[in-house]
Amino acid sequence: MFKVHTALFVVSAAAVLACAGLFVPVLADTGPERAEPVAAGARPSPTTTAPSTREGPGQQHCLIGSWQVVTEQLMFKFYTDVDPLPFTSTGGLRYYEFRPDGTAIERNVNFTMVGSYRGNELRYVRNGERTFTWSATDKTITYHTLPATSLVSDYYDQRGRLDPGTELPNPNFNETDDIACSPTQTIESTTRESRYSAMWTRTADYGVYG
């Protein structure tokens, strides 16, 4: 849900890394590609060291209600000098509330994605809440703005915890993903480079499917 959210680097710091033989670190640019992690600080690879006033989606739309992510996969560029790597959800909670007025909330509690590089485990862990606006058809969902967020992502490799990433609101955010929604289950996916896909199950926490 919602696949998504560049930090600036000090030139002298980059020079120090270069002298130490380190690759220039990656910056994860996200918003949702809702599924991708938040922009973070330096992460060199270990090889070298305002709400929208649009009309809502309509009272009867299948997505209205609350959902919990069951599985999630994506390709994510964890290191600048390494191609995107596959990550899969392994634990924690990601939860959505889609409301008929066209607003939605995403909540993350230790939501963990795990990948690997050269036999070493990579993790990013998301915590926090985001508010966004949305509209949908029977086959797509569009996220229009990200007016509020407290989302923080922590990154880990074999060296331990790396620099965390903090997301900022983005009133210009716009993204469309594919969906297949039923009364009890939704599949969200994209053909973009991240190859994001996720399955959600409906909960009874908010609203009633019409």
Phi and psi in degrees as GROMACS dihedral restraints (atoms count N, CA, C in turn):
[ dihedral_restraints ]
;  ai    aj    ak    al  type     phi  dphi    fc
   18    19    20    21     1   -70.8    20    10
   19    20    21    22     1   157.8    20    10
   21    22    23    24     1  -102.7    20    10
   22    23    24    25     1   143.7    20    10
   24    25    26    27     1  -110.7    20    10
   25    26    27    28     1   141.3    20    10
   27    28    29    30     1   -76.0    20    10
   28    29    30    31     1   130.9    20    10
   30    31    32    33     1   -60.8    20    10
   31    32    33    34     1   -40.9    20    10
   33    34    35    36     1   -63.3    20    10
   34    35    36    37     1   -35.0    20    10
   36    37    38    39     1   -66.2    20    10
   37    38    39    40     1   -39.3    20    10
   39    40    41    42     1   -63.9    20    10
   40    41    42    43     1   -36.2    20    10
   42    43    44    45     1   -66.0    20    10
   43    44    45    46     1   -38.3    20    10
   45    46    47    48     1   -62.0    20    10
   46    47    48    49     1   -43.1    20    10
   48    49    50    51     1   -62.2    20    10
   49    50    51    52     1   -40.7    20    10
   51    52    53    54     1   -63.9    20    10
   52    53    54    55     1   -40.6    20    10
   54    55    56    57     1   -65.1    20    10
   55    56    57    58     1   -31.9    20    10
   57    58    59    60     1   -81.1    20    10
   58    59    60    61     1    -2.3    20    10
   60    61    62    63     1    83.7    20    10
   61    62    63    64     1    21.3    20    10
   63    64    65    66     1   -96.1    20    10
   64    65    66    67     1   148.7    20    10
   66    67    68    69     1   -75.9    20    10
   67    68    69    70     1   154.8    20    10
   69    70    71    72     1   -65.9    20    10
   70    71    72    73     1   132.1    20    10
   72    73    74    75     1   -73.1    20    10
   73    74    75    76     1   161.5    20    10
   75    76    77    78     1   -83.6    20    10
   76    77    78    79     1   153.8    20    10
   78    79    80    81     1  -121.0    20    10
   79    80    81    82     1   119.7    20    10
   81    82    83    84     1   -84.7    20    10
   82    83    84    85     1   110.6    20    10
   84    85    86    87     1   -95.1    20    10
   85    86    87    88     1   113.4    20    10
   87    88    89    90     1  -143.3    20    10
   88    89    90    91     1   172.7    20    10
   90    91    92    93     1  -155.8    20    10
   91    92    93    94     1  -109.6    20    10
   93    94    95    96     1   -71.1    20    10
   94    95    96    97     1   124.8    20    10
   96    97    98    99     1   -32.4    20    10
   97    98    99   100     1    74.7    20    10
   99   100   101   102     1   -43.3    20    10
  100   101   102   103     1   -28.0    20    10
  102   103   104   105     1   -76.9    20    10
  103   104   105   106     1   -18.8    20    10
  105   106   107   108     1   -83.0    20    10
  106   107   108   109     1   154.8    20    10
  108   109   110   111     1   -74.8    20    10
  109   110   111   112     1   167.0    20    10
  111   112   113   114     1   -74.6    20    10
  112   113   114   115     1   153.9    20    10
  114   115   116   117     1   -57.0    20    10
  115   116   117   118     1   135.1    20    10
  117   118   119   120     1  -127.6    20    10
  118   119   120   121     1   176.3    20    10
  120   121   122   123     1   -79.6    20    10
  121   122   123   124     1  -159.9    20    10
  123   124   125   126     1   -64.6    20    10
  124   125   126   127     1   129.1    20    10
  126   127   128   129     1  -136.7    20    10
  127   128   129   130     1    74.1    20    10
  129   130   131   132     1   -67.8    20    10
  130   131   132   133     1   150.2    20    10
  132   133   134   135     1   -69.3    20    10
  133   134   135   136     1   151.7    20    10
  135   136   137   138     1   -71.4    20    10
  136   137   138   139     1    -8.8    20    10
  138   139   140   141     1   -59.8    20    10
  139   140   141   142     1   -38.0    20    10
  141   142   143   144     1  -127.9    20    10
  142   143   144   145     1    -0.6    20    10
  150   151   152   153     1   -44.3    20    10
  151   152   153   154     1   143.3    20    10
  153   154   155   156     1   -71.6    20    10
  154   155   156   157     1   150.7    20    10
  156   157   158   159     1  -102.3    20    10
  157   158   159   160     1    11.7    20    10
  159   160   161   162     1   -63.2    20    10
  160   161   162   163     1   159.9    20    10
  162   163   164   165     1   -67.7    20    10
  163   164   165   166     1   150.2    20    10
  165   166   167   168     1   -72.5    20    10
  166   167   168   169     1   176.3    20    10
  168   169   170   171     1   -76.9    20    10
  169   170   171   172     1    -7.8    20    10
  171   172   173   174     1   107.7    20    10
  172   173   174   175     1   142.1    20    10
  174   175   176   177     1   -61.6    20    10
  175   176   177   178     1   -28.3    20    10
  177   178   179   180     1   -97.9    20    10
  178   179   180   181     1     3.9    20    10
  180   181   182   183     1   -64.3    20    10
  181   182   183   184     1   137.9    20    10
  183   184   185   186     1   -54.8    20    10
  184   185   186   187     1   -33.6    20    10
  186   187   188   189     1   -72.8    20    10
  187   188   189   190     1   -19.4    20    10
  189   190   191   192     1   -61.0    20    10
  190   191   192   193     1   128.9    20    10
  192   193   194   195     1   131.8    20    10
  193   194   195   196     1  -162.2    20    10
  195   196   197   198     1  -117.9    20    10
  196   197   198   199     1   147.0    20    10
  198   199   200   201     1  -141.1    20    10
  199   200   201   202     1   149.2    20    10
  201   202   203   204     1  -121.4    20    10
  202   203   204   205     1   134.4    20    10
  204   205   206   207     1   -71.7    20    10
  205   206   207   208     1   128.9    20    10
  207   208   209   210     1   -98.0    20    10
  208   209   210   211     1   -45.9    20    10
  210   211   212   213     1  -139.9    20    10
  211   212   213   214     1   151.2    20    10
  213   214   215   216     1  -152.2    20    10
  214   215   216   217     1   138.0    20    10
  216   217   218   219     1  -137.4    20    10
  217   218   219   220     1   150.4    20    10
  219   220   221   222     1  -165.4    20    10
  220   221   222   223     1   164.0    20    10
  222   223   224   225     1   -97.0    20    10
  223   224   225   226     1   126.9    20    10
  225   226   227   228     1  -133.2    20    10
  226   227   228   229     1   134.2    20    10
  228   229   230   231     1   -85.7    20    10
  229   230   231   232     1    87.9    20    10
  231   232   233   234     1   -71.6    20    10
  232   233   234   235     1   -40.0    20    10
  234   235   236   237     1  -117.4    20    10
  235   236   237   238     1   142.8    20    10
  237   238   239   240     1   -60.2    20    10
  238   239   240   241     1   -39.6    20    10
  240   241   242   243     1   -92.8    20    10
  241   242   243   244     1    14.0    20    10
  243   244   245   246     1  -131.5    20    10
  244   245   246   247     1   138.9    20    10
  246   247   248   249     1   -59.3    20    10
  247   248   249   250     1   158.9    20    10
  249   250   251   252     1   -52.6    20    10
  250   251   252   253     1   141.7    20    10
  252   253   254   255     1  -116.5    20    10
  253   254   255   256     1   150.1    20    10
  255   256   257   258     1   -75.0    20    10
  256   257   258   259     1   134.0    20    10
  258   259   260   261     1  -125.2    20    10
  259   260   261   262     1   145.8    20    10
  261   262   263   264     1  -134.5    20    10
  262   263   264   265     1   141.8    20    10
  264   265   266   267     1   -67.9    20    10
  265   266   267   268     1   141.2    20    10
  267   268   269   270     1  -129.7    20    10
  268   269   270   271     1    -9.8    20    10
  270   271   272   273     1   175.5    20    10
  271   272   273   274     1   179.5    20    10
  273   274   275   276     1    82.0    20    10
  274   275   276   277     1  -170.8    20    10
  276   277   278   279     1  -128.3    20    10
  277   278   279   280     1   132.0    20    10
  279   280   281   282     1  -127.0    20    10
  280   281   282   283     1   128.6    20    10
  282   283   284   285     1  -136.8    20    10
  283   284   285   286     1   140.3    20    10
  285   286   287   288     1  -124.7    20    10
  286   287   288   289     1   146.2    20    10
  288   289   290   291     1  -124.2    20    10
  289   290   291   292     1   116.8    20    10
  291   292   293   294     1  -103.7    20    10
  292   293   294   295     1   125.6    20    10
  294   295   296   297     1  -110.9    20    10
  295   296   297   298     1   152.2    20    10
  297   298   299   300     1   -68.3    20    10
  298   299   300   301     1   -12.7    20    10
  300   301   302   303     1   -85.6    20    10
  301   302   303   304     1     4.7    20    10
  303   304   305   306     1    88.4    20    10
  304   305   306   307     1    12.9    20    10
  306   307   308   309     1  -110.1    20    10
  307   308   309   310     1   159.9    20    10
  309   310   311   312     1  -152.5    20    10
  310   311   312   313     1   157.4    20    10
  312   313   314   315     1  -126.3    20    10
  313   314   315   316     1   136.6    20    10
  315   316   317   318     1  -115.2    20    10
  316   317   318   319     1   129.8    20    10
  318   319   320   321     1  -119.3    20    10
  319   320   321   322     1   135.1    20    10
  321   322   323   324     1  -124.5    20    10
  322   323   324   325     1   128.1    20    10
  324   325   326   327     1  -128.4    20    10
  325   326   327   328     1   102.0    20    10
  327   328   329   330     1    50.9    20    10
  328   329   330   331     1    37.4    20    10
  330   331   332   333     1   -71.7    20    10
  331   332   333   334     1   119.7    20    10
  333   334   335   336     1  -116.0    20    10
  334   335   336   337     1   129.3    20    10
  336   337   338   339     1  -113.4    20    10
  337   338   339   340     1   136.5    20    10
  339   340   341   342     1  -125.7    20    10
  340   341   342   343     1   136.8    20    10
  342   343   344   345     1  -137.4    20    10
  343   344   345   346     1  -168.0    20    10
  345   346   347   348     1  -150.5    20    10
  346   347   348   349     1   155.8    20    10
  348   349   350   351     1  -146.3    20    10
  349   350   351   352     1   120.5    20    10
  351   352   353   354     1    51.8    20    10
  352   353   354   355     1    41.9    20    10
  354   355   356   357     1    82.7    20    10
  355   356   357   358     1    -0.2    20    10
  357   358   359   360     1  -106.6    20    10
  358   359   360   361     1   138.7    20    10
  360   361   362   363     1   -72.8    20    10
  361   362   363   364     1   138.6    20    10
  363   364   365   366     1  -117.5    20    10
  364   365   366   367     1   140.9    20    10
  366   367   368   369     1  -139.3    20    10
  367   368   369   370     1   145.2    20    10
  369   370   371   372     1  -131.6    20    10
  370   371   372   373     1   139.3    20    10
  372   373   374   375     1  -123.0    20    10
  373   374   375   376     1   125.8    20    10
  375   376   377   378     1  -107.4    20    10
  376   377   378   379     1   136.4    20    10
  378   379   380   381     1  -139.2    20    10
  379   380   381   382     1   142.1    20    10
  381   382   383   384     1   127.0    20    10
  382   383   384   385     1  -179.5    20    10
  384   385   386   387     1  -127.4    20    10
  385   386   387   388     1   145.1    20    10
  387   388   389   390     1  -132.3    20    10
  388   389   390   391     1   145.6    20    10
  390   391   392   393     1  -116.4    20    10
  391   392   393   394     1   132.5    20    10
  393   394   395   396     1  -142.1    20    10
  394   395   396   397     1   168.4    20    10
  396   397   398   399     1  -110.1    20    10
  397   398   399   400     1   154.7    20    10
  399   400   401   402     1  -151.9    20    10
  400   401   402   403     1   161.4    20    10
  402   403   404   405     1  -147.9    20    10
  403   404   405   406     1   163.3    20    10
  405   406   407   408     1  -154.0    20    10
  406   407   408   409     1   155.2    20    10
  408   409   410   411     1  -111.9    20    10
  409   410   411   412     1  -169.7    20    10
  411   412   413   414     1   -73.4    20    10
  412   413   414   415     1   -11.5    20    10
  414   415   416   417     1  -125.1    20    10
  415   416   417   418     1   -11.7    20    10
  417   418   419   420     1  -139.0    20    10
  418   419   420   421     1   156.4    20    10
  420   421   422   423     1  -126.7    20    10
  421   422   423   424     1   138.0    20    10
  423   424   425   426     1  -119.5    20    10
  424   425   426   427     1   128.0    20    10
  426   427   428   429     1   -97.2    20    10
  427   428   429   430     1   121.6    20    10
  429   430   431   432     1   -99.1    20    10
  430   431   432   433     1   -38.0    20    10
  432   433   434   435     1  -146.4    20    10
  433   434   435   436     1   160.4    20    10
  435   436   437   438     1  -128.4    20    10
  436   437   438   439     1    78.1    20    10
  438   439   440   441     1   -73.8    20    10
  439   440   441   442     1   -21.5    20    10
  441   442   443   444     1  -149.1    20    10
  442   443   444   445     1   139.2    20    10
  444   445   446   447     1  -157.1    20    10
  445   446   447   448     1   143.4    20    10
  447   448   449   450     1  -123.0    20    10
  448   449   450   451     1    20.3    20    10
  450   451   452   453     1   -70.7    20    10
  451   452   453   454     1   131.9    20    10
  453   454   455   456     1  -128.3    20    10
  454   455   456   457     1   134.7    20    10
  456   457   458   459     1  -115.2    20    10
  457   458   459   460     1   130.9    20    10
  459   460   461   462     1  -104.9    20    10
  460   461   462   463     1   137.8    20    10
  462   463   464   465     1  -116.9    20    10
  463   464   465   466     1   140.1    20    10
  465   466   467   468     1  -138.0    20    10
  466   467   468   469     1   140.3    20    10
  468   469   470   471     1  -135.3    20    10
  469   470   471   472     1  -161.3    20    10
  471   472   473   474     1   -65.8    20    10
  472   473   474   475     1   -13.6    20    10
  474   475   476   477     1   -85.4    20    10
  475   476   477   478     1   -10.8    20    10
  477   478   479   480     1   112.0    20    10
  478   479   480   481     1  -153.2    20    10
  480   481   482   483     1   -76.0    20    10
  481   482   483   484     1   130.5    20    10
  483   484   485   486     1   -98.6    20    10
  484   485   486   487     1  -174.1    20    10
  486   487   488   489     1   -61.9    20    10
  487   488   489   490     1   131.0    20    10
  489   490   491   492     1   -75.8    20    10
  490   491   492   493     1   164.9    20    10
  492   493   494   495     1  -119.7    20    10
  493   494   495   496     1   138.2    20    10
  495   496   497   498     1  -119.1    20    10
  496   497   498   499     1   125.5    20    10
  498   499   500   501     1   -81.8    20    10
  499   500   501   502     1   146.8    20    10
  501   502   503   504     1  -113.0    20    10
  502   503   504   505     1   151.4    20    10
  504   505   506   507     1   -57.5    20    10
  505   506   507   508     1   150.7    20    10
  507   508   509   510     1  -141.4    20    10
  508   509   510   511     1    93.0    20    10
  510   511   512   513     1   -67.2    20    10
  511   512   513   514     1   -15.5    20    10
  513   514   515   516     1   -99.4    20    10
  514   515   516   517     1     5.8    20    10
  516   517   518   519     1   -63.7    20    10
  517   518   519   520     1   137.9    20    10
  519   520   521   522     1  -153.0    20    10
  520   521   522   523     1   124.8    20    10
  522   523   524   525     1  -151.9    20    10
  523   524   525   526     1   140.2    20    10
  525   526   527   528     1  -121.4    20    10
  526   527   528   529     1   128.9    20    10
  528   529   530   531     1  -121.3    20    10
  529   530   531   532     1   161.4    20    10
  531   532   533   534     1   -82.2    20    10
  532   533   534   535     1   144.7    20    10
  534   535   536   537     1  -136.9    20    10
  535   536   537   538     1   153.3    20    10
  537   538   539   540     1  -133.5    20    10
  538   539   540   541     1   102.9    20    10
  540   541   542   543     1  -107.3    20    10
  541   542   543   544     1   133.9    20    10
  543   544   545   546     1  -127.8    20    10
  544   545   546   547     1   172.7    20    10
  546   547   548   549     1   -57.4    20    10
  547   548   549   550     1   -27.5    20    10
  549   550   551   552     1  -117.9    20    10
  550   551   552   553     1   -12.3    20    10
  552   553   554   555     1  -149.7    20    10
  553   554   555   556     1   143.3    20    10
  555   556   557   558     1  -131.2    20    10
  556   557   558   559     1   138.9    20    10
  558   559   560   561     1  -111.6    20    10
  559   560   561   562     1   125.7    20    10
  561   562   563   564     1  -114.4    20    10
  562   563   564   565     1   138.7    20    10
  564   565   566   567     1  -155.1    20    10
  565   566   567   568     1   167.2    20    10
  567   568   569   570     1  -145.9    20    10
  568   569   570   571     1   152.3    20    10
  570   571   572   573     1   -97.2    20    10
  571   572   573   574     1     4.8    20    10
  573   574   575   576     1   -67.4    20    10
  574   575   576   577     1   176.3    20    10
  576   577   578   579     1   -55.6    20    10
  577   578   579   580     1   -32.7    20    10
  579   580   581   582     1   -68.7    20    10
  580   581   582   583     1   -20.3    20    10
  582   583   584   585     1    51.7    20    10
  583   584   585   586     1    36.6    20    10
  585   586   587   588     1   -61.5    20    10
  586   587   588   589     1   137.6    20    10
  588   589   590   591     1  -150.1    20    10
  589   590   591   592     1   146.5    20    10
  591   592   593   594     1  -153.2    20    10
  592   593   594   595     1   150.1    20    10
  594   595   596   597     1  -117.7    20    10
  595   596   597   598     1   131.4    20    10
  597   598   599   600     1  -116.0    20    10
  598   599   600   601     1   151.8    20    10
  600   601   602   603     1  -119.0    20    10
  601   602   603   604     1   145.2    20    10
  603   604   605   606     1   -73.2    20    10
  604   605   606   607     1   142.9    20    10
  606   607   608   609     1  -115.8    20    10
  607   608   609   610     1   171.5    20    10
  609   610   611   612     1   -97.6    20    10
  610   611   612   613     1    14.1    20    10
  612   613   614   615     1   -74.1    20    10
  613   614   615   616     1   -33.1    20    10
  615   616   617   618     1  -142.1    20    10
  616   617   618   619     1   128.5    20    10
  618   619   620   621     1    69.9    20    10
  619   620   621   622     1   175.6    20    10
  621   622   623   624     1  -134.6    20    10
  622   623   624   625     1   132.2    20    10
  624   625   626   627     1   -63.1    20    10
  625   626   627   628     1   130.5    20    10
